[in-house]
Amino acid sequence: MELNQCINFLLTKAHQNVLNYFRARLHKFDVTPVQYAILSCLWIKNERTATQIAQKLSLDGSTITGILDRMANKDLIKREPDPNDRRAIRVVLTEKGIQLREPIEKTIKLTNQSVLDILSKEEQEQFVNYLERIIDGVNKM
């Protein structure tokens, strides 16, 4: 099989291109795409544990620790002891993390739409559906 016919190669190449495009648009906020994903989780429901965030985003536990460290150094989040479980640490948005919501969400919406605009409206719906089916199907394998 030629490399450009391998689904893994094509998905990886598409992922890298889209990731770099999003990274460039988020650069002005000093936030990476994965940091945006964590912020988004916290904007929906603040005060989650690192484990909850990792599970929600399908991230490895050791990976999220480093990302959270960098986010704390940028004053986007802080860690606090969980009052219900002394062993757990809650991740909480700082004021800076809260204030970035509106401008980042606007940028993400525009960036997402510009990528999808490569396709027709019907193709966009099909594309998202195909990606969800692939994710679900491979998870069941």
PANUKE-891172 format. One line per field, with one value per residue: residue number from 1; residue in one letter; x, y, z of N, C-alpha, C in turn. Coordinates in pm, 1 decimal, always signed. Layout:
N
k NUM_...
r a_...
n.x X_...
n.y Y_...
n.z Z_...
ca.x X_...
ca.y Y_...
ca.z Z_...
c.x X_...
c.y Y_...
c.z Z_...
This chain:
141
k 1_2_3_4_5_6_7_8_9_10_11_12_13_14_15_16_17_18_19_20_21_22_23_24_25_26_27_28_29_30_31_32_33_34_35_36_37_38_39_40_41_42_43_44_45_46_47_48_49_50_51_52_53_54_55_56_57_58_59_60_61_62_63_64_65_66_67_68_69_70_71_72_73_74_75_76_77_78_79_80_81_82_83_84_85_86_87_88_89_90_91_92_93_94_95_96_97_98_99_100_101_102_103_104_105_106_107_108_109_110_111_112_113_114_115_116_117_118_119_120_121_122_123_124_125_126_127_128_129_130_131_132_133_134_135_136_137_138_139_140_141
r m_e_l_n_q_c_i_n_f_l_l_t_k_a_h_q_n_v_l_n_y_f_r_a_r_l_h_k_f_d_v_t_p_v_q_y_a_i_l_s_c_l_w_i_k_n_e_r_t_a_t_q_i_a_q_k_l_s_l_d_g_s_t_i_t_g_i_l_d_r_m_a_n_k_d_l_i_k_r_e_p_d_p_n_d_r_r_a_i_r_v_v_l_t_e_k_g_i_q_l_r_e_p_i_e_k_t_i_k_l_t_n_q_s_v_l_d_i_l_s_k_e_e_q_e_q_f_v_n_y_l_e_r_i_i_d_g_v_n_k_m
n.x +84.6_+53.3_+191.2_+37.1_-213.2_-273.3_-474.8_-398.0_-171.4_-286.0_-477.8_-305.1_-147.1_-344.7_-429.6_-193.8_-167.3_-406.2_-380.9_-149.3_-249.2_-450.4_-284.5_-132.7_-332.1_-404.0_-180.5_-151.7_-275.6_-110.0_-155.7_-177.0_-321.2_-397.2_-397.6_-602.3_-812.3_-822.2_-883.1_-1134.7_-1277.9_-1281.0_-1415.5_-1667.7_-1726.7_-1604.1_-1341.7_-1242.8_-1088.1_-750.2_-745.5_-1011.6_-1017.7_-819.2_-939.9_-1170.7_-1058.2_-914.9_-643.2_-318.1_-233.3_+22.8_+94.9_-86.3_-12.6_+226.1_+128.3_-62.5_+110.2_+250.6_+35.4_-36.7_+192.1_+155.8_-45.2_-310.1_-454.9_-510.4_-410.5_-592.0_-653.6_-888.9_-1183.3_-1348.7_-1204.1_-910.3_-690.7_-710.0_-662.1_-796.6_-845.2_-858.3_-989.5_-814.1_-857.6_-753.2_-764.4_-1041.0_-1114.3_-1011.4_-1191.1_-1403.6_-1261.2_-1096.4_-1280.0_-1418.4_-1215.6_-1156.5_-1400.0_-1413.3_-1178.1_-1224.4_-1445.8_-1330.3_-1161.7_-1349.6_-1488.5_-1361.5_-1497.6_-1824.2_-2147.7_-2298.0_-2095.0_-1943.3_-2108.0_-2117.8_-1845.6_-1782.6_-1954.0_-1841.3_-1587.7_-1663.7_-1779.5_-1555.9_-1395.8_-1561.9_-1588.2_-1322.5_-1260.9_-1416.2_-1291.9
n.y -118.2_+218.9_+496.5_+734.0_+630.8_+518.3_+519.0_+598.2_+756.9_+964.4_+1073.0_+1156.8_+1345.6_+1533.6_+1602.4_+1721.3_+1944.9_+2089.4_+2125.2_+2287.2_+2512.2_+2595.5_+2636.4_+2856.3_+3052.8_+3070.7_+3161.7_+3436.7_+3453.9_+3322.5_+3050.6_+2703.5_+2458.6_+2227.5_+2333.8_+2514.8_+2329.3_+2225.6_+2459.3_+2504.2_+2283.4_+2355.2_+2598.4_+2511.9_+2351.6_+2441.7_+2372.6_+2095.1_+1773.9_+1681.4_+1427.1_+1393.7_+1584.0_+1481.0_+1236.6_+1330.0_+1456.1_+1256.3_+1224.1_+1127.4_+1058.6_+1138.5_+1317.0_+1528.0_+1646.6_+1794.3_+1978.4_+2115.7_+2225.7_+2412.7_+2575.8_+2676.5_+2823.3_+3024.8_+3156.8_+3077.7_+2878.5_+2739.8_+2520.5_+2353.0_+2208.6_+1943.4_+1978.7_+1767.4_+1536.9_+1460.9_+1359.4_+1434.4_+1685.3_+1986.2_+2150.5_+2481.0_+2766.2_+3071.8_+3428.9_+3539.0_+3316.7_+3288.9_+3531.7_+3502.0_+3351.5_+3453.9_+3593.2_+3383.0_+3177.6_+3300.4_+3322.8_+3048.9_+2957.5_+3098.9_+3003.3_+2727.9_+2728.7_+2832.5_+2623.6_+2419.8_+2537.1_+2465.3_+2257.5_+2174.5_+2259.1_+2023.7_+1832.4_+1903.7_+1823.0_+1547.7_+1485.8_+1540.5_+1352.9_+1115.8_+1122.0_+1096.4_+841.2_+686.4_+727.0_+611.3_+351.9_+250.7_+262.2_+54.9_-167.1
n.z +0.0_-84.2_+89.8_+91.2_+74.9_+310.0_+589.4_+846.3_+796.0_+640.7_+820.5_+1024.2_+889.3_+815.4_+1073.1_+1177.7_+1007.4_+1058.8_+1335.3_+1346.2_+1218.8_+1398.7_+1621.1_+1537.9_+1530.9_+1797.2_+1915.1_+1978.6_+2221.1_+2386.7_+2427.5_+2380.8_+2151.2_+2305.2_+2560.2_+2527.4_+2503.0_+2762.6_+2905.5_+2793.8_+2892.4_+3161.5_+3148.1_+3094.3_+3316.5_+3603.4_+3840.7_+3830.6_+3873.3_+3790.6_+3685.2_+3597.8_+3392.2_+3221.8_+3149.5_+3017.1_+2795.2_+2680.2_+2749.8_+2861.1_+3199.6_+3292.5_+3097.4_+3123.8_+3361.9_+3314.9_+3129.0_+3282.7_+3470.2_+3309.0_+3239.3_+3488.8_+3544.4_+3361.2_+3477.3_+3424.0_+3538.2_+3867.9_+4128.5_+4377.7_+4699.8_+4718.5_+4893.3_+4954.1_+4922.3_+5045.0_+4915.7_+4655.3_+4402.0_+4295.3_+3984.8_+3904.1_+3742.2_+3695.1_+3730.7_+3498.1_+3327.6_+3311.2_+3189.8_+2934.7_+2797.6_+2620.9_+2401.8_+2307.4_+2246.6_+2039.7_+1847.5_+1809.8_+1705.6_+1459.3_+1338.8_+1328.8_+1158.3_+926.4_+850.5_+805.4_+597.4_+368.4_+272.6_+137.5_+284.2_+319.6_+292.6_+515.9_+732.5_+679.0_+698.6_+970.9_+1084.9_+979.6_+1102.1_+1373.0_+1362.7_+1293.1_+1520.8_+1722.6_+1616.1_+1606.0_+1875.4_+1966.5_+1870.6
ca.x +0.0_+126.2_+174.7_-72.3_-339.5_-285.5_-563.2_-321.0_-88.7_-372.8_-533.1_-195.2_-110.7_-454.3_-423.2_-80.7_-197.3_-510.7_-322.4_-61.2_-335.1_-508.6_-175.2_-98.7_-440.4_-406.8_-50.9_-166.1_-324.0_-8.7_-224.7_-166.3_-450.0_-433.7_-430.6_-738.1_-906.1_-834.5_-960.1_-1273.4_-1336.4_-1301.9_-1518.1_-1796.9_-1743.7_-1482.3_-1306.8_-1232.8_-958.4_-665.9_-790.4_-1135.9_-981.7_-747.8_-1038.2_-1257.4_-982.9_-838.4_-501.3_-247.0_-216.6_+154.0_+96.2_-164.4_+59.9_+314.9_+46.2_-117.9_+221.5_+274.3_-80.5_-26.6_+299.6_+99.0_-154.0_-439.5_-523.1_-439.7_-447.0_-636.6_-695.2_-1032.2_-1234.1_-1420.2_-1109.8_-780.4_-589.2_-732.0_-635.2_-887.0_-789.7_-952.0_-951.9_-781.5_-929.8_-698.4_-822.3_-1183.5_-1124.6_-973.8_-1296.1_-1472.0_-1177.7_-1048.7_-1391.3_-1444.8_-1107.2_-1174.7_-1516.8_-1374.1_-1076.1_-1293.0_-1528.7_-1245.6_-1117.2_-1464.8_-1532.3_-1298.6_-1600.9_-1961.3_-2223.4_-2330.3_-1969.5_-1904.4_-2187.0_-2071.3_-1709.3_-1789.7_-2016.2_-1742.1_-1486.4_-1724.4_-1794.5_-1422.9_-1356.7_-1641.0_-1557.5_-1188.0_-1268.6_-1482.1_-1206.0
ca.y +0.0_+344.8_+572.5_+829.8_+557.2_+465.9_+606.6_+654.4_+864.7_+1075.1_+1137.1_+1223.5_+1463.9_+1630.1_+1648.1_+1813.1_+2069.6_+2161.3_+2162.9_+2402.3_+2625.9_+2639.9_+2685.6_+2991.5_+3145.4_+3082.3_+3214.8_+3571.1_+3438.6_+3241.3_+2927.3_+2599.0_+2391.4_+2140.1_+2422.0_+2561.3_+2220.6_+2221.2_+2578.0_+2481.3_+2192.6_+2430.0_+2699.4_+2441.4_+2312.1_+2475.3_+2290.3_+1952.1_+1716.4_+1655.6_+1298.2_+1418.0_+1654.9_+1385.7_+1142.8_+1403.0_+1489.7_+1136.6_+1251.1_+1045.0_+1126.1_+1203.6_+1427.9_+1641.7_+1711.6_+1894.3_+2084.0_+2195.3_+2304.3_+2526.8_+2664.3_+2744.4_+2922.2_+3136.1_+3210.3_+3044.7_+2790.3_+2713.5_+2392.4_+2365.5_+2081.6_+1913.1_+1969.5_+1640.0_+1425.7_+1519.6_+1307.4_+1491.8_+1827.2_+2045.0_+2249.9_+2592.7_+2878.8_+3201.6_+3539.1_+3548.3_+3205.2_+3319.5_+3644.7_+3460.6_+3270.2_+3516.4_+3611.2_+3254.8_+3106.6_+3367.6_+3281.5_+2906.3_+2944.2_+3146.7_+2912.7_+2602.2_+2748.9_+2849.7_+2489.9_+2348.2_+2601.7_+2395.2_+2162.8_+2226.0_+2236.2_+1880.9_+1761.8_+1930.8_+1733.4_+1411.2_+1475.1_+1529.4_+1223.4_+1011.0_+1123.0_+1038.3_+696.9_+625.2_+726.9_+510.0_+219.1_+207.6_+238.5_-74.2_-276.5
ca.z +0.0_-84.8_+213.4_+79.5_+78.1_+446.8_+667.8_+956.9_+741.6_+600.4_+940.7_+1093.9_+811.7_+832.3_+1212.3_+1192.5_+936.9_+1132.1_+1463.8_+1323.6_+1185.7_+1526.3_+1705.2_+1491.8_+1567.7_+1943.7_+1959.9_+2036.5_+2359.1_+2455.5_+2463.1_+2279.2_+2131.2_+2417.2_+2672.6_+2498.1_+2534.1_+2908.3_+2943.2_+2751.8_+2993.3_+3285.4_+3124.2_+3102.4_+3457.1_+3675.2_+3957.0_+3800.6_+3906.8_+3673.6_+3630.9_+3523.4_+3269.1_+3136.8_+3094.4_+2924.3_+2674.9_+2638.3_+2769.1_+2957.6_+3328.4_+3304.2_+3001.6_+3173.2_+3471.6_+3256.2_+3067.4_+3392.5_+3525.6_+3220.9_+3250.0_+3618.9_+3529.9_+3282.8_+3559.5_+3364.2_+3633.4_+3993.3_+4189.6_+4516.1_+4759.3_+4710.2_+5030.1_+4972.0_+4913.5_+5075.9_+4822.9_+4522.2_+4377.6_+4196.4_+3893.8_+3906.4_+3657.2_+3754.1_+3664.5_+3362.4_+3252.2_+3288.8_+3096.8_+2799.5_+2735.9_+2507.0_+2281.8_+2254.4_+2183.6_+1912.1_+1757.3_+1778.6_+1617.8_+1326.8_+1285.8_+1298.7_+1039.6_+808.0_+809.7_+750.4_+473.9_+256.1_+229.5_+130.2_+408.5_+325.8_+317.7_+654.3_+818.1_+653.5_+750.1_+1117.1_+1111.3_+950.1_+1207.8_+1494.3_+1339.2_+1301.3_+1661.6_+1792.4_+1562.5_+1647.9_+2020.9_+1990.6_+1819.9
c.x +89.2_+93.0_+56.5_-208.8_-368.1_-365.6_-488.0_-236.7_-174.0_-431.4_-424.8_-156.7_-218.3_-450.3_-311.3_-109.0_-299.5_-456.4_-232.6_-140.5_-397.9_-400.9_-139.4_-205.8_-446.6_-280.3_-64.5_-217.1_-223.1_-70.7_-206.9_-303.7_-490.7_-465.4_-569.4_-840.1_-928.3_-914.1_-1107.9_-1345.9_-1371.7_-1403.7_-1657.4_-1827.9_-1610.8_-1462.7_-1318.1_-1097.5_-880.7_-708.7_-917.8_-1107.3_-913.7_-844.8_-1125.5_-1187.6_-901.8_-688.0_-443.9_-225.1_-84.6_+164.5_+27.5_-92.8_+150.2_+238.8_-11.0_-10.1_+245.7_+158.5_-79.0_+81.7_+254.0_-17.2_-292.0_-524.3_-444.9_-489.8_-482.3_-670.3_-846.9_-1086.0_-1305.6_-1328.0_-969.4_-670.3_-597.1_-700.8_-732.1_-809.6_-896.5_-899.6_-913.0_-865.9_-881.8_-757.4_-968.5_-1197.4_-1087.9_-1085.9_-1353.5_-1379.6_-1127.3_-1162.4_-1427.1_-1341.3_-1124.0_-1290.7_-1481.0_-1273.2_-1138.5_-1373.7_-1443.7_-1190.5_-1233.3_-1512.3_-1463.7_-1401.6_-1735.0_-2031.4_-2255.4_-2205.4_-1921.6_-1977.2_-2141.3_-1933.6_-1708.4_-1850.1_-1916.9_-1635.0_-1540.7_-1740.7_-1661.0_-1377.5_-1429.5_-1603.2_-1423.9_-1187.4_-1329.9_-1398.3_-1124.4
c.y +124.7_+424.2_+667.9_+763.8_+502.1_+564.8_+671.0_+772.1_+987.1_+1148.1_+1214.4_+1352.0_+1572.4_+1689.2_+1750.2_+1947.7_+2153.1_+2209.8_+2285.8_+2528.5_+2683.5_+2698.7_+2829.4_+3093.0_+3168.7_+3147.6_+3351.2_+3567.1_+3363.8_+3112.2_+2828.7_+2534.5_+2299.8_+2221.7_+2481.8_+2453.4_+2210.2_+2341.6_+2557.7_+2388.8_+2268.7_+2541.6_+2637.1_+2403.7_+2334.4_+2377.4_+2141.0_+1902.4_+1694.8_+1524.9_+1315.4_+1486.9_+1559.4_+1287.3_+1209.5_+1426.6_+1372.9_+1162.6_+1157.1_+1125.0_+1198.5_+1322.6_+1549.7_+1715.8_+1822.4_+2010.5_+2175.2_+2279.9_+2429.6_+2626.6_+2741.2_+2852.1_+3044.0_+3202.2_+3190.8_+2960.4_+2789.9_+2579.7_+2416.8_+2227.7_+2064.6_+1897.6_+1837.5_+1519.4_+1481.9_+1472.8_+1374.4_+1641.1_+1874.2_+2145.4_+2356.7_+2703.6_+2999.6_+3307.9_+3553.5_+3437.9_+3228.3_+3427.9_+3608.2_+3387.2_+3333.6_+3533.9_+3478.9_+3179.5_+3169.2_+3324.3_+3135.7_+2887.4_+2985.3_+3052.3_+2780.6_+2616.7_+2764.7_+2716.5_+2415.1_+2407.7_+2546.3_+2301.5_+2234.0_+2196.7_+2087.6_+1798.5_+1782.6_+1836.1_+1589.5_+1388.9_+1455.5_+1394.4_+1109.2_+1004.8_+1060.9_+887.1_+625.0_+617.0_+617.3_+369.1_+166.6_+182.4_+103.6_-193.4_-339.1
c.z +0.0_+41.3_+204.9_+66.9_+218.4_+531.9_+784.6_+909.7_+707.8_+720.9_+1016.0_+1021.4_+824.8_+973.2_+1230.8_+1126.6_+1013.3_+1266.9_+1449.0_+1291.4_+1313.4_+1616.7_+1667.3_+1534.0_+1719.0_+1999.7_+2029.0_+2180.2_+2446.7_+2510.2_+2348.2_+2258.9_+2247.4_+2542.1_+2651.9_+2535.7_+2685.2_+2958.1_+2910.0_+2849.0_+3120.3_+3268.0_+3135.1_+3247.1_+3528.5_+3791.2_+3928.8_+3850.4_+3777.1_+3606.4_+3548.6_+3390.5_+3172.0_+3072.1_+2989.9_+2790.7_+2619.1_+2642.0_+2873.4_+3085.3_+3341.8_+3208.9_+3059.9_+3284.9_+3418.7_+3194.8_+3175.6_+3459.3_+3441.3_+3228.0_+3381.9_+3613.0_+3449.4_+3356.4_+3494.0_+3458.6_+3764.1_+4044.7_+4335.4_+4570.5_+4745.8_+4852.2_+5059.3_+4970.4_+4929.4_+4980.6_+4685.7_+4519.4_+4268.7_+4111.5_+3878.2_+3815.6_+3741.5_+3683.5_+3519.9_+3274.4_+3218.9_+3181.9_+2953.3_+2726.0_+2609.8_+2385.3_+2222.3_+2186.5_+2048.9_+1808.6_+1715.4_+1682.2_+1475.1_+1260.9_+1245.0_+1170.0_+914.2_+759.0_+744.2_+618.6_+349.5_+191.9_+215.1_+263.1_+425.5_+356.7_+461.3_+749.5_+802.5_+715.1_+901.3_+1155.6_+1088.0_+1058.8_+1336.4_+1479.7_+1347.4_+1446.6_+1737.6_+1746.8_+1609.2_+1798.3_+2052.7_+1945.5_+1931.5
